[in-house]
Structure formats: structure tokens, C-alpha cells
Amino acid sequence: MANSPIDLPIRYFDSDDGYRLAYRETGEGRPLILLHGFFSNAFTNWIRYGHAEMIAAKGYRLIMPDLRAHGDSAKPHDPAAYPADILARDGLALIDHLGLTEYDLGGYSLGARTVVRMHVLGARPARLIISGMGLSGLTSLASRAEHFRHILTNLGNHPKHSPEWMAEAFLKTTKGDPEALLQVLNVFTNTPEEAIRAIAVPTLVLAGEEDQDNGSHTDLAALITKADHREVPGGHMSCIVKPEFGAAIADWLGEPV
């Protein structure tokens, strides 16, 4: 019997340093790896609101990992488990595990940052999707890391309805591990503009029209030669739950050639 679009079985692979990492799959056809955002997981980011089902219907095999310290993946507290670029290296390990040579690669927020780092480290997808991300969210991460460090070290003390309070509320819904997530902040790696300009594949730069959380997505798209810049309704936390978000990705990808 075909899997429910929502209830997808968990699969596992081992990272290069021996941690058990989870991923889910749906659909058949051309492989597309999608990475979720910080505090989130594959189910919440891609499956819960129908995006995965919509994209898979175009003829794609969606591969959606839970990043280290998130979801059903290992959540080590040891700082040694979080060297620079470890999330990107986990992504490369998944590609190797699956034996992929022809694939597309995308991510949202932290996931978008990670796919750019994967590209810097040698991943060569045919197409990239960089969503929920602006230029400074790739090139200058100190303030963004401090924002999340403040949230995670002051849980229960944020003013009601503030951005920090809303982020904490989201963390509760995903049952995140604050101690492991604090370690993830130490792997944030700046990507110089020269490396972004070096992206030569067709790239979708997608963001909510009110989203400036990670800087200007307009400025980011301007640096990438083959970028297609698109906006959907909402801000950073709201656009991801709207059907327009998944529809924009599915429309841009089209049916595999």
C-alpha cells in the first residue's frame, strides 16, 4: 500500500562521525533533497502543510532529512559533535549514502544556508532552491546566531507575542532539544559573496514578501547569475505554512525533463 502523504516511514543513515540521522521519502522520479529550518524538522517544514505532496506530484522523489540536533536525528550535547560545516557534511553523507549523481537540492532558512555550504564543499546539484534566506543570512551570521542564543538561554522569560516568544512557542511544537540546538549555533559559517556569485546552476530564491529575517532576498538573487526570484505571501514564520509556498516550488521545478 502506498504511504500516506503525512505518515511517512523514518529511514536512517550514519553520519561520517557515527551519528544516526533520520530522513523521510515520498514520491517517485527525479531526486530532490529538501532541508528544513532551525527548530523545525522534515515533517513540519515539508510534509505537514502539503508541500511535499504537491512537489512529488510533479514527478519527484523527495528526500527530506532531519538535520543533526533536530527531529528524529541524533541530538548530541557534546560540543565536539558540532565542528564547522557539520550540517553540510551530513548532507553530503546522505547523498553518498543514496548514491545520487543527478539530483536537485533545496532548503528553507537554516536548510537554505546548509545547501549553500554544501555547494561550497562540492555538492553539484542540477538546480538549487534557496528559500527563506537573504544575503546577510549567508554572509554575516553573528547577529542571527546571537538572536537564537538569546531565545534558547532565556526560555520562559520572553515577552508574550514577541518574536522570541513566538519562536519559543514553535520550539515547543517541534519538541526541540534546547541544549543540542545551542550547539548548532556554533556551526554557523559565513559564506563570502564570491562563493555565492560562483553558483552557476539555475536557482530559485524564494521568500515571504514580508520576510527580512535573514536579510534581503532581493540582494541575494542579484548575486546569482541564474537566479529566479519569487515571493509568496507572509513573513518568515508564516509563509512556510501557506499552500502558495509549496506551489511556488512545484511551479518553478516543473515536470522533470
N, C-alpha and C positions, 0 to 999 in steps of 0.2 A: 504494500500500500504506500502511496506517495506520502511524504512527510507533510504535516500541517505547515502552512506558511509561517505559523508562530512557534510551534513546538518542534524545534529542530534539534536533533541529537548533538551532544557535545563530542567533539573529536579532540585528540591531543597530539602534541609533538613535543620533543625535548629541545630546549634552547642549547646553544653551544656550551653554556656553563652548567647544564644539567637540571634546569628547572622545567617543570611540567607546565606547558602553556596550552590553552584551550582555543578552539576555533569551531565555527559552525559553517555549514554549506547549504545552499539551496540553488535550484535551477541547473540547467544543462547548457553547454555551449562554450563560448569563449570565456576563459578565466578572468575574473575581475576581483582583485583583493581590495577590501574596504576596511579602513582603520577608524575606530571610534575616537571620541574626545575624552578629555580628562574628567575624572569622576564617573564616567559612563561605562558602557560595555557594548558588545556587539548587539545584544538583544535590544537594549534601549535605543541605541543610535540608529540601527538599520532595520530591525525586524519589527519592533513593536508598532510603529506607525505606518507600516506598509511599504516603506521604500524598497526593501529587498525584493519583495514580491513583484513590485512594479518594474524594477530593473531586470529581474530574472525573466520576466515575461517577454522581454525583447530578444532573448536568446543568449543569456549569460549564466555562467556558473559563478555564483557569488561565494567568495571565501572571506569570512569575517572573523578574525581573531579577537580574543580578549587580550589587550595589552598586558604585559607584566604589571602586577600590582592591581589589576582590575578584574572584575567579573569572576569567571571560573578558572582563571590562570593563577599560578603561584603568586603569593604576596609576601615575599621575604622581607624581613625587617633589617637584615644585615646591610649596612651601607656598602659593603663590598659587592653586593649583588646589583649595584646600580652605577657601573662605570659609564663614562661619556658614551653617548650614542647607543646604549644598550637596547633601547626600543627599536631603533632602526636595524640593529644587528639581529634582533629577534625576528623582524620582518624578513630579512634576507634568509634566515634559517628556515622560515616557513616556506619560502619559495624553493629552497633546496630540497626540503622535505617532500614537497609535492612534485618536484621535478619539472617545474614550469619554465618554459623558454619563451613562449608567446603569451603575453598577458597584459592587462591594463591595471592601473594602480591608483587608488584614491583614498582620501581621508578627510575627516572633519576635525577642525580645531587642533588639538594635540595630534590627532591622526594625520592631519594635513602637514603639520610640522614634521612628523615622522616620515612621511613619504618623500618629502624634500630631502631629509637627511639620508634616506635610503638611496635616492638618486645620486647624492654626493658620494656615497660609498660604493656606487657601482651598479645599482639596480637600473635596468634598462627596459621599462615598460614601453609599449607602443603609444600609450596615451596616459596622461596624468589628470587626476581630479584633485584640486586644492580648494577645499571648501571651509567656510568659517574661519578664514585666515586672511590677514593683511600683511603689509610689508614689514612693519616693525615687529610683528609677531614671529617673524623669521630672523630678523637681523639684530634685534635688541631685546633680549628676553629677561633682563634683570628685574624690571618693574613688574612684569607679568608673574614671574616666579614669586616675588615678594607679596603680591596680591593673594596668591593661593596659600602661601606660607602663613599669612595673617589669618586667613579663613581657618586653616587646619589647626592652628595653635590657639585659637580663641573660640572653639566650638561652644555653642550655648550662650555666647555673650554678644552676638551681633544684633544691632537694632532691627526690630521687626520690619519686614518688607524691604530692607536694604539689599543691594546686590550680594553682599556677603551672606546675609540671612537666606536669600533665595538659593545661593549656591550650596549652603549647608543643607537646606531642605532637599535639594536634588541629591546630594550625597546620601542622605538617609534613604531615599527611594531606591538607590542602587546598592545599598548596603556596603558602601565603600569602607576600606580599611585605612583610617587616617594616618597611621604610622607608616604603612607601606607607601601611601601616596605622597607623604612628605619626602620620602627618598627619591621619588620620581622627579621632584623639582631639581634635584642635583644633576640630572642628566640633560637638562635643557641646554642646547648647544646653539650658539648663534651661527647663522649661515650668511656669509658675505654676499653682497649684491652681485659680485662677479659670478658666483656659483648659481645664482638664480637666473642671471642672463644666459648662462650656459645651457639651460633647459631648452632643448631643441625639438621636443615632441609636441604634438597638439595637446593643449592643456586647458581644462575648464577651471576657471576661477569663479567660484560660486559663493555667494554670501547673502545674508539677510540685508535688505535695503537699509535697515536701521543699525546694522552691526558694525561697530567700530572697536570692539573689544580687543582685537589683535591688530589694530592699525588700519590703514587704508587698503582695501582690496582693489580699488582703482589703481593705486600706485603699484601694487604687486603685479596686476595684469599688464601694466605698461612696460614692465621689465622683461616679460616673457614674449618672445617673438611670435609664437603661435598660440597665444592665449585667446580664449573666448570668454569674455567677462559677462556674467549673468547675475541678476539679483532676483530674489524671491521675497515675499512679504515677511516682515518680522525682524527681530533682533537676534542676538547670539543664542539665547536660550529658547526663543520661541519659533524661529524659522524651521528648526530641525523637526518639529512635531507636525508641521503642515504638509499636506499632500503635494503642494507645489514644489517642495524641496526634492522629493524623490522623482517627481515628474520632470524636473529640470535636468536631472542627471540622465534619466532614461531617454529624454528627447535628444540631449547632446550626444549620447553614445550611439543612438540609432540601433538598427539591427546589425550584428556582426557581418563583415564582408566575407 
